[in-house]
Amino acid sequence: MTLEDIINFENPVSVLRFTLVTFFAIFFRYVLICGVFILVFDRILQNSMTTRKINTSLRPPSQKWKEVMWSCLSSFIFAISGTLLLYAYTENKTLLYDQFSLHDIWYIPLSILLVLFLHETYYYFLHRWMHHPKVFRHFHKVHHDSIITSAWTSFSFHPLETLLQAIIIPLVTLIVPLHIYSLFFLLVLMTVSATINHLNIEIYPGWMARTGIGKWVIGATHHSQHHKYYTKNFGLYFTFYDRILQTESTDFETVFLEKTQSNNE
């Protein structure tokens, strides 16, 4: 099957059909990953995860459906972004490639780390900007309506915020050579990371807080404190900007250890 069999950019119906299929794929990925994490950590492992609950207050019953509604809209915007990225790819405007060579054995992991760093940089400063009082209610308030987060919160954004989040990966492909499989891996990783960060259950082992690399990775405790304090913990994947620019909550490591110490890790 060739790319021309999948989409014809000269045919509006073909473009719309591809965008809708992409939307359903993105939304299904969101529902599937959220559902798996909730099933495993909030159902099957409910007893052992009780002490790992970060905020034990009850969520309003309607909050989940609000989050799913906003996430559905976010998925559609991400789908439009994906269609535009594919168009740029067919016009040779991106640095995406699909061939594999020995060079890629070391380059693919390096390119993934580079994209994560660029995404982290973009999002950290975007996130701080969205918390400006004159900006917050127009862009970021919808996400913070989920005071007590859950896996369903991971895609719950206002459309304006979603637009700002959707543009970064297409922009990165203009400047970073990226294998197409690396792109797919990154898209799944972004969804998994967002789900873990909003799960409201600390699933990482306690030893991570006592190791060098573990202190730089964001999980549910770190991001839940952002929803609690608003002016702390702006990172996406890593804590280094929060640490360097002194926006990390001072009690993060203490709370993290409290949530994991019961397992004697």
C-alpha positions as CSV (number, residue, x, y, z in Angstrom):
1,M,0.0,0.0,0.0
2,T,1.4,3.4,-1.0
3,L,0.8,6.8,0.6
4,E,-1.4,7.7,-2.3
5,D,-3.7,4.8,-1.4
6,I,-4.1,6.3,2.1
7,I,-4.7,9.9,1.3
8,N,-5.0,12.2,-1.7
9,F,-4.3,15.8,-0.6
10,E,-6.0,17.1,-3.8
11,N,-9.2,15.5,-2.7
12,P,-10.9,17.2,0.3
13,V,-13.0,14.1,1.1
14,S,-9.9,12.0,1.2
15,V,-8.2,14.5,3.6
16,L,-11.3,14.6,5.8
17,R,-11.5,10.8,5.9
18,F,-7.9,10.5,6.8
19,T,-8.2,13.1,9.6
20,L,-11.2,11.4,11.0
21,V,-9.5,8.0,11.0
22,T,-6.4,9.6,12.7
23,F,-8.8,11.2,15.3
24,F,-10.3,7.9,16.2
25,A,-6.9,6.3,16.4
26,I,-5.6,9.1,18.8
27,F,-8.7,9.0,20.9
28,F,-8.7,5.2,21.0
29,R,-5.0,5.3,22.1
30,Y,-6.0,7.8,24.9
31,V,-8.9,5.6,26.1
32,L,-6.9,2.4,25.9
33,I,-3.8,3.6,27.8
34,C,-5.9,5.4,30.4
35,G,-8.1,2.4,30.8
36,V,-5.2,0.0,31.2
37,F,-3.5,2.2,33.9
38,I,-6.8,2.6,35.8
39,L,-7.5,-1.1,35.6
40,V,-4.1,-2.1,36.8
41,F,-3.3,0.5,39.4
42,D,-6.7,1.6,40.6
43,R,-8.6,-1.8,40.4
44,I,-6.4,-4.9,40.3
45,L,-3.7,-3.4,42.6
46,Q,-6.2,-1.3,44.6
47,N,-5.2,-2.6,48.1
48,S,-1.4,-2.3,47.6
49,M,-1.8,1.1,45.9
50,T,-3.9,2.7,48.7
51,T,-1.0,4.3,50.4
52,R,0.3,5.6,47.1
53,K,-2.8,7.7,46.5
54,I,-1.6,11.3,46.4
55,N,-4.9,13.1,46.9
56,T,-7.4,10.9,48.6
57,S,-10.4,13.4,48.3
58,L,-13.2,12.3,46.1
59,R,-13.5,13.7,42.6
60,P,-16.8,15.1,41.5
61,P,-18.6,12.4,39.5
62,S,-19.0,14.7,36.5
63,Q,-15.3,15.5,36.3
64,K,-14.4,12.4,34.4
65,W,-16.9,13.1,31.6
66,K,-15.8,16.7,31.3
67,E,-12.2,15.5,30.9
68,V,-13.2,12.9,28.3
69,M,-15.2,15.6,26.4
70,W,-12.2,18.0,26.4
71,S,-9.9,15.1,25.5
72,C,-12.1,14.2,22.6
73,L,-11.7,17.7,21.2
74,S,-8.0,17.6,21.9
75,S,-7.7,14.4,20.0
76,F,-9.4,16.0,16.9
77,I,-6.9,18.9,17.0
78,F,-4.0,16.5,17.3
79,A,-5.4,14.7,14.3
80,I,-5.5,17.9,12.2
81,S,-1.9,18.4,13.3
82,G,-1.0,14.9,12.2
83,T,-2.6,15.4,8.8
84,L,-0.7,18.6,8.3
85,L,2.5,16.9,9.3
86,L,1.9,14.1,6.7
87,Y,1.2,16.8,4.1
88,A,4.6,18.4,4.9
89,Y,6.2,15.0,4.7
90,T,4.8,14.3,1.3
91,E,6.1,17.7,0.1
92,N,9.6,17.0,1.5
93,K,9.3,19.8,4.0
94,T,10.3,17.7,7.0
95,L,13.4,15.8,8.0
96,L,11.4,12.6,8.6
97,Y,12.8,9.5,7.0
98,D,11.9,5.8,6.7
99,Q,15.1,4.1,5.7
100,F,17.3,2.3,8.2
101,S,21.2,2.0,8.3
102,L,23.9,1.1,10.8
103,H,24.1,4.8,11.6
104,D,20.7,4.7,13.1
105,I,21.7,2.2,15.8
106,W,23.2,5.1,17.8
107,Y,21.4,8.0,16.1
108,I,17.8,6.9,16.8
109,P,18.2,6.9,20.7
110,L,20.1,10.2,20.4
111,S,17.4,11.8,18.3
112,I,14.6,10.6,20.7
113,L,16.5,12.2,23.6
114,L,17.0,15.4,21.6
115,V,13.3,15.7,20.8
116,L,12.4,15.0,24.4
117,F,14.8,17.8,25.5
118,L,13.4,20.3,22.9
119,H,9.8,19.4,23.9
120,E,10.7,19.8,27.6
121,T,12.2,23.2,26.9
122,Y,9.3,24.4,24.8
123,Y,6.7,23.1,27.3
124,Y,8.3,24.4,30.5
125,F,8.4,28.0,29.3
126,L,5.0,27.7,27.6
127,H,3.6,26.3,30.8
128,R,4.9,29.1,32.9
129,W,3.5,31.6,30.4
130,M,0.1,30.0,30.5
131,H,0.1,30.6,34.3
132,H,0.3,34.3,33.8
133,P,-2.9,35.8,35.3
134,K,-3.9,37.4,32.0
135,V,-3.4,34.2,30.1
136,F,-4.4,31.5,32.5
137,R,-8.2,31.6,32.1
138,H,-8.0,31.7,28.3
139,F,-5.6,28.8,27.8
140,H,-4.9,26.7,30.9
141,K,-7.9,26.9,33.3
142,V,-9.7,24.0,31.7
143,H,-6.8,21.7,32.6
144,H,-6.7,23.0,36.2
145,D,-10.4,22.5,36.7
146,S,-9.2,19.0,37.5
147,I,-7.9,19.8,40.9
148,I,-7.8,16.1,41.7
149,T,-6.3,14.5,38.6
150,S,-6.9,11.0,37.1
151,A,-5.6,9.3,34.0
152,W,-8.5,10.9,32.1
153,T,-7.0,14.3,32.8
154,S,-4.1,13.6,30.6
155,F,-5.6,15.1,27.4
156,S,-8.1,17.5,29.0
157,F,-7.1,20.8,27.6
158,H,-8.8,23.9,26.2
159,P,-8.5,24.0,22.4
160,L,-6.2,27.0,22.5
161,E,-3.8,25.1,24.8
162,T,-4.1,22.0,22.6
163,L,-3.1,24.0,19.5
164,L,0.1,25.2,21.3
165,Q,0.9,21.6,22.3
166,A,0.1,20.2,18.9
167,I,2.6,22.4,16.9
168,I,5.8,21.4,18.7
169,I,6.3,18.0,17.1
170,P,5.7,19.1,13.5
171,L,8.1,22.0,14.1
172,V,10.7,19.7,15.5
173,T,10.6,17.5,12.4
174,L,11.6,20.6,10.4
175,I,14.9,20.8,12.2
176,V,15.7,17.3,13.6
177,P,16.2,14.3,11.3
178,L,13.8,11.7,12.8
179,H,13.1,8.1,11.8
180,I,9.3,7.6,11.3
181,Y,9.4,4.8,13.9
182,S,11.0,7.2,16.4
183,L,8.1,9.5,15.8
184,F,5.6,6.8,16.5
185,F,7.5,5.8,19.7
186,L,7.5,9.4,20.9
187,L,3.8,9.8,20.3
188,V,3.0,6.8,22.4
189,L,5.6,7.8,25.1
190,M,4.0,11.2,25.4
191,T,0.6,9.6,26.0
192,V,1.9,7.1,28.5
193,S,3.9,9.8,30.3
194,A,0.9,12.2,30.5
195,T,-1.2,9.3,31.9
196,I,1.3,8.4,34.6
197,N,1.7,12.0,35.6
198,H,-2.0,12.5,36.1
199,L,-2.8,9.1,37.6
200,N,-2.9,10.4,41.2
201,I,-1.2,7.2,42.2
202,E,2.6,7.1,42.6
203,I,3.6,4.0,40.6
204,Y,7.4,4.6,40.6
205,P,9.5,2.8,43.2
206,G,10.8,4.7,46.2
207,W,14.5,4.1,45.3
208,M,14.1,6.5,42.4
209,A,14.1,9.5,44.8
210,R,17.4,8.4,46.2
211,T,19.2,7.9,42.9
212,G,20.7,10.4,40.5
213,I,18.5,9.7,37.5
214,G,15.4,9.1,39.5
215,K,15.4,12.7,40.8
216,W,15.1,14.0,37.2
217,V,12.1,12.1,36.1
218,I,8.6,13.5,36.6
219,G,5.8,11.2,37.9
220,A,2.4,11.5,39.6
221,T,3.6,13.0,42.8
222,H,5.6,15.7,41.1
223,H,2.8,16.7,38.8
224,S,0.0,16.4,41.3
225,Q,1.8,19.1,43.4
226,H,1.6,21.3,40.3
227,H,-2.2,21.0,40.4
228,K,-2.0,21.7,44.1
229,Y,0.4,24.6,44.2
230,Y,-0.1,26.1,40.7
231,T,3.2,28.0,40.9
232,K,5.4,25.0,41.2
233,N,6.5,22.0,39.1
234,F,6.1,23.2,35.5
235,G,8.1,20.4,33.9
236,L,6.8,17.8,31.5
237,Y,9.1,14.8,31.5
238,F,12.1,16.0,33.6
239,T,12.7,18.1,36.6
240,F,15.9,19.9,35.6
241,Y,14.3,23.2,34.6
242,D,12.3,23.2,37.8
243,R,15.4,22.6,39.8
244,I,17.6,25.1,37.9
245,L,15.0,27.9,37.9
246,Q,13.9,27.0,41.5
247,T,10.3,26.3,40.7
248,E,10.2,22.8,42.2
249,S,8.1,22.3,45.3
250,T,10.3,22.0,48.3
251,D,8.4,19.0,49.8
252,F,8.4,16.9,46.6
253,E,11.0,14.3,47.7
254,T,9.5,14.1,51.2
255,V,6.0,13.4,49.8
256,F,7.4,11.0,47.2
257,L,9.1,9.0,49.9
258,E,6.0,9.0,52.1
259,K,4.0,7.5,49.2
260,T,6.5,4.8,48.5
261,Q,8.0,3.9,51.9
262,S,5.4,1.4,52.8
263,N,6.9,-1.0,50.3
264,N,10.3,-0.8,51.9
265,E,11.9,0.3,48.7
